[in-house]
């Protein structure tokens, strides 16, 4: 190979190298300027998951402007797991005792949920067994409360067929218990639920 050919080859390689660098920098700049959008499936408006999800959105977007989070309402933990599995959501809030498929993983525990068993102060209900023949509100279809309540009934040998179980949101259940429409309510929810705090403060 003569000197002229070497100079031409060198020039071509130099140009290609320069183009590669420019292309690499362009890709890097595009990636660094990319906006990431995530869907976070939370809970009902009257539960504790929704305000928690909105707080997560606020903190994340304040510290990472390129990350945008869309918070969507749901019936609860069971529906949230279904949305993750079907790729309808990227993130979800669920109860720590909910079992999901192996394709999902836990990122971080956030708080403890507690099963709330509420009756009127003038009620003759003093135990789970006393719910037989009563009207009882529990979570909506897709909520995490239902599996817990079902296990509770099995533990105390109470047949679900003996109880009139009515699907309601927490707000609906509090109103129905106050009016006497139902006899009791069973809900798995965080201790700091505003709806339940205000309801219990009435001491109905």
Secondary structure as a PSIPRED ss2 file (coil, helix, strand):
# PSIPRED VFORMAT (PSIPRED V4.0)

   1 X C   1.000  0.000  0.000
   2 X C   1.000  0.000  0.000
   3 X H   0.000  1.000  0.000
   4 X H   0.000  1.000  0.000
   5 X H   0.000  1.000  0.000
   6 X H   0.000  1.000  0.000
   7 X H   0.000  1.000  0.000
   8 X H   0.000  1.000  0.000
   9 X H   0.000  1.000  0.000
  10 X H   0.000  1.000  0.000
  11 X H   0.000  1.000  0.000
  12 X H   0.000  1.000  0.000
  13 X H   0.000  1.000  0.000
  14 X H   0.000  1.000  0.000
  15 X H   0.000  1.000  0.000
  16 X H   0.000  1.000  0.000
  17 X H   0.000  1.000  0.000
  18 X H   0.000  1.000  0.000
  19 X H   0.000  1.000  0.000
  20 X H   0.000  1.000  0.000
  21 X H   0.000  1.000  0.000
  22 X H   0.000  1.000  0.000
  23 X H   0.000  1.000  0.000
  24 X H   0.000  1.000  0.000
  25 X H   0.000  1.000  0.000
  26 X H   0.000  1.000  0.000
  27 X H   0.000  1.000  0.000
  28 X H   0.000  1.000  0.000
  29 X H   0.000  1.000  0.000
  30 X H   0.000  1.000  0.000
  31 X H   0.000  1.000  0.000
  32 X H   0.000  1.000  0.000
  33 X C   1.000  0.000  0.000
  34 X C   1.000  0.000  0.000
  35 X C   1.000  0.000  0.000
  36 X E   0.000  0.000  1.000
  37 X E   0.000  0.000  1.000
  38 X E   0.000  0.000  1.000
  39 X E   0.000  0.000  1.000
  40 X E   0.000  0.000  1.000
  41 X E   0.000  0.000  1.000
  42 X C   1.000  0.000  0.000
  43 X C   1.000  0.000  0.000
  44 X C   1.000  0.000  0.000
  45 X C   1.000  0.000  0.000
  46 X C   1.000  0.000  0.000
  47 X C   1.000  0.000  0.000
  48 X C   1.000  0.000  0.000
  49 X H   0.000  1.000  0.000
  50 X H   0.000  1.000  0.000
  51 X H   0.000  1.000  0.000
  52 X H   0.000  1.000  0.000
  53 X H   0.000  1.000  0.000
  54 X H   0.000  1.000  0.000
  55 X H   0.000  1.000  0.000
  56 X H   0.000  1.000  0.000
  57 X H   0.000  1.000  0.000
  58 X H   0.000  1.000  0.000
  59 X H   0.000  1.000  0.000
  60 X H   0.000  1.000  0.000
  61 X H   0.000  1.000  0.000
  62 X H   0.000  1.000  0.000
  63 X H   0.000  1.000  0.000
  64 X C   1.000  0.000  0.000
  65 X C   1.000  0.000  0.000
  66 X C   1.000  0.000  0.000
  67 X E   0.000  0.000  1.000
  68 X E   0.000  0.000  1.000
  69 X E   0.000  0.000  1.000
  70 X E   0.000  0.000  1.000
  71 X E   0.000  0.000  1.000
  72 X E   0.000  0.000  1.000
  73 X C   1.000  0.000  0.000
  74 X C   1.000  0.000  0.000
  75 X C   1.000  0.000  0.000
  76 X C   1.000  0.000  0.000
  77 X H   0.000  1.000  0.000
  78 X H   0.000  1.000  0.000
  79 X H   0.000  1.000  0.000
  80 X H   0.000  1.000  0.000
  81 X H   0.000  1.000  0.000
  82 X H   0.000  1.000  0.000
  83 X H   0.000  1.000  0.000
  84 X H   0.000  1.000  0.000
  85 X H   0.000  1.000  0.000
  86 X C   1.000  0.000  0.000
  87 X C   1.000  0.000  0.000
  88 X C   1.000  0.000  0.000
  89 X C   1.000  0.000  0.000
  90 X C   1.000  0.000  0.000
  91 X E   0.000  0.000  1.000
  92 X E   0.000  0.000  1.000
  93 X C   1.000  0.000  0.000
  94 X C   1.000  0.000  0.000
  95 X C   1.000  0.000  0.000
  96 X C   1.000  0.000  0.000
  97 X C   1.000  0.000  0.000
  98 X C   1.000  0.000  0.000
  99 X C   1.000  0.000  0.000
 100 X C   1.000  0.000  0.000
 101 X C   1.000  0.000  0.000
 102 X C   1.000  0.000  0.000
 103 X C   1.000  0.000  0.000
 104 X C   1.000  0.000  0.000
 105 X C   1.000  0.000  0.000
 106 X C   1.000  0.000  0.000
 107 X C   1.000  0.000  0.000
 108 X C   1.000  0.000  0.000
 109 X C   1.000  0.000  0.000
 110 X C   1.000  0.000  0.000
 111 X C   1.000  0.000  0.000
 112 X C   1.000  0.000  0.000
 113 X E   0.000  0.000  1.000
 114 X E   0.000  0.000  1.000
 115 X E   0.000  0.000  1.000
 116 X E   0.000  0.000  1.000
 117 X E   0.000  0.000  1.000
 118 X E   0.000  0.000  1.000
 119 X E   0.000  0.000  1.000
 120 X C   1.000  0.000  0.000
 121 X C   1.000  0.000  0.000
 122 X C   1.000  0.000  0.000
 123 X C   1.000  0.000  0.000
 124 X C   1.000  0.000  0.000
 125 X C   1.000  0.000  0.000
 126 X C   1.000  0.000  0.000
 127 X C   1.000  0.000  0.000
 128 X H   0.000  1.000  0.000
 129 X H   0.000  1.000  0.000
 130 X H   0.000  1.000  0.000
 131 X H   0.000  1.000  0.000
 132 X C   1.000  0.000  0.000
 133 X C   1.000  0.000  0.000
 134 X C   1.000  0.000  0.000
 135 X E   0.000  0.000  1.000
 136 X E   0.000  0.000  1.000
 137 X E   0.000  0.000  1.000
 138 X E   0.000  0.000  1.000
 139 X C   1.000  0.000  0.000
 140 X C   1.000  0.000  0.000
 141 X C   1.000  0.000  0.000
 142 X C   1.000  0.000  0.000
 143 X C   1.000  0.000  0.000
 144 X C   1.000  0.000  0.000
 145 X H   0.000  1.000  0.000
 146 X H   0.000  1.000  0.000
 147 X H   0.000  1.000  0.000
 148 X H   0.000  1.000  0.000
 149 X H   0.000  1.000  0.000
 150 X H   0.000  1.000  0.000
 151 X H   0.000  1.000  0.000
 152 X H   0.000  1.000  0.000
 153 X H   0.000  1.000  0.000
 154 X H   0.000  1.000  0.000
 155 X H   0.000  1.000  0.000
 156 X C   1.000  0.000  0.000
 157 X C   1.000  0.000  0.000
 158 X C   1.000  0.000  0.000
 159 X C   1.000  0.000  0.000
 160 X H   0.000  1.000  0.000
 161 X H   0.000  1.000  0.000
 162 X H   0.000  1.000  0.000
 163 X C   1.000  0.000  0.000
 164 X E   0.000  0.000  1.000
 165 X E   0.000  0.000  1.000
 166 X E   0.000  0.000  1.000
 167 X E   0.000  0.000  1.000
 168 X C   1.000  0.000  0.000
 169 X C   1.000  0.000  0.000
 170 X H   0.000  1.000  0.000
 171 X H   0.000  1.000  0.000
 172 X H   0.000  1.000  0.000
 173 X H   0.000  1.000  0.000
 174 X H   0.000  1.000  0.000
 175 X H   0.000  1.000  0.000
 176 X H   0.000  1.000  0.000
 177 X H   0.000  1.000  0.000
 178 X H   0.000  1.000  0.000
 179 X H   0.000  1.000  0.000
 180 X C   1.000  0.000  0.000
 181 X C   1.000  0.000  0.000
 182 X C   1.000  0.000  0.000
 183 X C   1.000  0.000  0.000
 184 X E   0.000  0.000  1.000
 185 X E   0.000  0.000  1.000
 186 X E   0.000  0.000  1.000
 187 X E   0.000  0.000  1.000
 188 X E   0.000  0.000  1.000
 189 X E   0.000  0.000  1.000
 190 X E   0.000  0.000  1.000
 191 X C   1.000  0.000  0.000
 192 X C   1.000  0.000  0.000
 193 X C   1.000  0.000  0.000
 194 X H   0.000  1.000  0.000
 195 X H   0.000  1.000  0.000
 196 X H   0.000  1.000  0.000
 197 X H   0.000  1.000  0.000
 198 X H   0.000  1.000  0.000
 199 X H   0.000  1.000  0.000
 200 X H   0.000  1.000  0.000
 201 X H   0.000  1.000  0.000
 202 X H   0.000  1.000  0.000
 203 X C   1.000  0.000  0.000
 204 X C   1.000  0.000  0.000
